[in-house]
C-alpha cells in the first residue's frame, strides 16, 4: 500500500480522525511533523505506551517526523482521562527521574538520530508560565460548559473533579500550540481516551493562529471482551526488564487468548499483512504457532533479539517438559530447615496472600518439581531442591524457579 493512512487503517490502529480526507492527503503529499505525549506517571513505559510507539514507528518509516513529548510539566497535574479518582501527586524529582527512564525506552524502536525524530519536554514552557497571562491568552478560548461535556471529565464529576485536573485540557492544548509554533507540528496522535484533549488543542491553534491542525486517535489495546490488555498478576506489563522480565513479557504474549492473537500481531508488530493473514488461517492447537510468532516479535522489539531468544528457549524447555531454566522468573530464599508451601507461594509472589495460596493448593493448582501438592501443610525442605533449585508450577502456564542461597 502506498499510503501510511491505509497501512494504519488496515492494521486496525485508527480509531477516530478529525478530518479524514485532509489527513489522508496531507500524509500522502507532505512530510508531516506529528506528536504523541507521554506523561511520566511511573518509572517505566508499559505495553499500552508500546502501541503508541509502534504507531510512531509506522509513521516515521513512511517519512514523517515524530515528536515524543515528555510530560515533565503535565505530569505535575495528572491527566483525569479514564480515571475515577485523582492521580497521586508526584515530586519534581520523581517526574524528572521518570522522564529519563522514558527516553531510553522510546529509543528502542524510534530513530532519534539526525533530527529524524525529536524528544521534547513540556516542562520547558509549562513550569514557568505566568498564570494570569496564561488565562488571558489560552483560557479565554475555552468554554467551561463545553469542557464539562468532555469524556475525559465525565467519569470524575460524580466523585469530584479538582480544579487542578480541570486545567489539564488547557495544558495539553497549549502543548499542541507550542509544538505548532516551534516545530510546525500539524497532527496530534494519542489513544482514543485522548480525543477530547486533542480536540481542545486543535481548537486553540485555530483560534490563536487561524490555522488548521489535525488529530487522530488509535485503538486502545483491549481483548475480545473489551477489557484492557497488559495486566499481569503482579501489575502492569512494563517495558523495563527489571519490572517485567523478558521471560514474563514473552510468556504474556505466548499465552494470549486465541481470539486476540491476530489482532495483537496487527497492532503490535511490523510483520507484513500477508504473513499475518496466513497465520490467521491457523485453527485450534495450531494457533499456538501464531502466538509464538507474536511473543518473539514483540519481545525482540522491546528487549532485543538476544533476550527474545533466551525467553523463547526457556519457554520451549518448559512446554517440552523441562523443570528448570536460568531464564525463568526466579526468587532466592535462605532456607533454614524447611518452609511451608503457603509461605513459599507468598514469598515468591505466586500468591498475594496465604488465603489465595490455600485456595490454589486445595484446588490442585500447585506443583513442585512436577509433583502436585494438595496438602496446605506441606513443608518444602532441602530434599525438594535439585542442584540448589526447585520449580514451582502454578496452573498450566506459570513457572517459577526458586534458588536456595
N, C-alpha and C positions, 0 to 999 in steps of 0.2 A: 504494500500500500504506500502511496506517495505522501499522504497527509498524516501528520502526527495526531491530529484530531481523530482521524479514522482508526488509527492504531489504539489510542486510549479508549475509544468507544467500543471497538471490537473486543477488547480485553475486559470490558465491564467496569472500567475505572471511573468513568464520568458519571456523576450523579445529577448535578444541575449546572447550567451556564446562564449568564445574564443576556448575552447577545450571540446566539449560536452562529448565525451566518457571518457576522462580523468577526467573531473569534476564529472561525474556520479560515476565512480569507486572510486574516492577519497572520496566522501561523503558517499559511502556505506561501505568503509573499514577502514576509519580513523575518528578520532575526530578532526575536522579541525578548526583552528582559522581563522576567516574572519573579514572583517571590512566594515563599511559604514561611510562616512564622513558627518558631519552636520555643515555647515558654519553658524555662529551666525549673520545672516543678520537682525534679529528682536529679540524682547524680548520674543517671543513665537514660538514654532513649529506650523506648520499648517497641514492640512489634507494630503497634499502631503507627508510630512515627516512621517505621521502616517502610510501610506502604507509601507514605508521603515522599520518602527518599527515592523510592522506585519511580514514582511519577516524575520527580525532578530529573532523574537519570534518563528516562524516556525522552523528556523534552530536550535535555542537553544533547543527547545523541542525534536529535533532529536539527541541531544547530542553534537552539535558543539558549539564552543565558540565565541561569538560576541565581537568585539571591536567597541564601539561607539567613533568615532574620532571627537572631537570637534575642529572646525577650528579657534582657537584663533590666529593662525598665518595666514592661508589663508584668513581669514576674513578681514585682513588688506589690502588685494589686491582686492578681489572680483572676483568671477567666471564669465567669459563672456559668458558661455554656455547659449543658449536660449535668449540672450539679444540683443537688438538693440541699446542700449546706455550703457554708463559706469555706474556701480553701485556707489551710493553715498559713499564717504569715511567716515568711522566711526572712532571715537577716541578709544584709547586703553581702556578707562574706559567703554565706551558703549559696546565694544566687550566683556569685562570681565563680565559685568552685564548680557548680553545676554547668555553667556556661563553658568552662574549659573542658569538662568531660564530654560535652556535646560535640565540640569542634573535631575531635579525633574520629568519633563515630560517624559524623556526617561525611568525612573524607573517604570513608570506606568504598562508596560507590559513586560519589560525586567528584568530578575533576576540578579542583580549585586552582590549578596551575595556569599561569599566563593569562589571568583575567577571564578564564572560561566560565568561572562561577565566582560569586562574591559571598563573603560571610560578614554580616553586619550586625551590630548590637544596638538595639533601640534605646539603650541607656544613654547613648551619645546625645540624643536630643530630648529624651523624656525627663531625665533626672534633674535637669537644670531649668525646666520651664518656669516662667513667671505665670502663676495661677490665674491672675486677673486677665493678663494678655491672652492666655490660652482660652479662657471663657469667651472673651470678646472675638477672638479670631476663629475659634473652632466651635465652641459650644453654641454660638448663635445660629449655627446651621442645623441643629438637631432639635426635633420636636419630642418632648417628653411623652406626649400621648402616643406617638408612633413607636417610640422606643419600648414602651411598656407592652406593646403587642408582639415584640420580637420573641422568637422561640428561645433564645438564649436567656431570657429573663422570666419566662412564664413559670418554669418549674420552681423558681425561687420565691415567687410572690406569696405563696401560702405560708412558708416558714419565715419569710422576711428577707428582703433584698437590701443589703447595706449600701450606703451611699458610695463607698469606695469602689464596690463592684459595679455600681451603676455607671461609673466613669469609664469602665473598661472598653466599651464600644467606641467612645470618643478617642481613647488612646490608640486602639488598633486602627481606627480610621485615619488618625493622624500619621501613623506609620506609613500607610499607603501614600498619603500626600507627600511625606518626606522622601520616600523612595522614588516617587514620580519626579519630584523636583531634582533630586541628587543624581539619579541614575537612569531616568527615562523609563522607569518601570511601568508597564501597561496592564499587567494581569496579576491579580492575586489568586492563588490557589489555596485550598485548605480542605479539611474534612467537611462532610456535609453538615456537621453541627456548627460550622463557622459561617453559614450562609448569611445570617443577619448582620454579623460584624463586617463581612465582605461588602454587603450592600451599603453599609454605612460609609465605608471608605470610598466607594465609587461615587456616592452622592457628594461627599465632601470635596473630592477632586473636581467634580463638575461645578459645584457652587463656588469653589475658591479660584479655580483656574479656567473654567469654561471649557474643559477638555473631557473627552470620553475615555474612560478606562474600563476594564472588564473584570469579571470574576468567574471562576469555575471551581466547583467542589467535586470531590471524588468520593467514591463509595467507602463507607466505613467497613472495617474488617469484621464481618459477622458470619455466624454459621447458618446452616439451613433453617434453623429455628429463629433466626433474627437476633440471637444473643451475641454480644461482643466476643471475639476470639482473642487469644493471647493471655488467658488467665490460667495459671497453674495452681497446684495445691499450696505452693509457697508464695503465691502472689503473681505479679505481672511477669510476662515473658520478656526479660530485659536483653538488651544487646551487649551489655557489659558481661564478659565471661566470668567475672568474679561474683556476679549476682545471679546469673543463669549460666551454668557451664555449657560448653559446646555440645556435650553429650545430651544433657537435658533439653537443650534447644533442638537438637536433631530429633530426639525422641518425641518431642511435642508434635512435630510435623509428620513424623513416621506414623503417629497414632491418631491423626485427624479422622473424623468420620468419613465414610465412603462418599457421602453426599457433598462433602466440602472440598475434596482434594483437587478437582479440576478447576473450581473457582479460585482456589489458592494458587494454583500453577499460573493462571491467567493474571492474577493481581500482583503476585509477589516475585515472579521470575521473569527473565528475558527470553525464555525458550520460545522459538517460533510457534505461531499458532498452528501450523501444520503438524508439528510434533505433539502439541497439546491435544489436538483433535484426534490424533491416533491413540494417545493414552486414554482419551475419553471413551474409546470403544471397549476398554477392558471391563470385565464384569466379575462379580463375586470375588473369589480369592485372588484373582489376577489383578484386581485393583491395587493390591499391595505393591506391585511394581511401580505404579504411578506415585504412591506415597513415598517410596524410596527415592524416586527422582526428585520429588518436591523437597524432601528433607535434605538431600545432598545439595541441591541448588541453593536453597535459602541459607543453609549453614555455611556453605563456601563463600557466599556473598558477604555474610556478616562476620565470619570468623576466619576466613581464608581456607584455601584448599587443604592445607596440611591438617588443620583441626577437623575439617569435614571428613577427611579420610580416616582419622582416628575415631571419630564418632561413628562412622559407618562400620568400621571394623569391630568396634565394641558392640554395636547393636547386632551385627551378624553373629558374633560369638554368643550373645545372649539368646537370640532367637534360634540359634543352632544347637542350644543345649549346654553351652559352656556355663560355668558357675563363677568365673572371675574375669575381671578385665581392669587394667590400670586406668582406663579412660572412663570408667563408670563414676557417677557421683559417689563420693567417699566420705566417711567420718572416721576419726581416730578416737579411740577410747582407752583410758587407762584401767584395765581390768584388775580389780582387786578381789580375786577369788571367783565371783560369779555376779551376774546381773539379771534381774527379772526381765522377761521378754517385753513387758509393758513399758518398763523404764527405758529399755533399749530403743523401742519404737519412738518414744518421745525424744530421747537424746539425739537420734538420727533424723528427727523431723519427719519421719514417715507417718507419725500420728500427732495431731496437735495436742492431744491430752490422753491420759490413761483410759478415760472412758471410751474414746474413739478407738484406742488400741485394743481394749477389751472386746469391742464390737467386731473389729477386724479378725481377731483371733478366733472368737466364738463362731464366726461365720465362715471360717476356713480360708480367710484371705491372706494368711501369712505363712511363708515357708522359710526355713533356714537351711541353706545348702541343699535345696531341692526337697527337703522333708517338711511336710505340712505340720505346723504347730497348732494344736487345738486346745491346749491347756494354758489358761491365763497365769498359772503358777509356774510355768516352765522357766527354769533358770539357765541362762546361757553361761557357759564356763569355757575354760581353756580347751576342753576336748572338742568344742564346736569349731575351733579355729584351725584351718589348714594352712600351713606356712604363714601363720600370723594374720590370716584374714578369713572372713566368712561373708557369704552373700545372702542378704535378706530379699525376698521377693514379695511384693505386695500386689495382690490381684494378679492379673495376667501380664501386665506390661511395665510395672515399676520395679527396678532392680537397684539395690544399694549395697555398696561394698563397705564393710566395717573392718578397720585395721586395728589390731591390738598393739598399743605402744610398748 
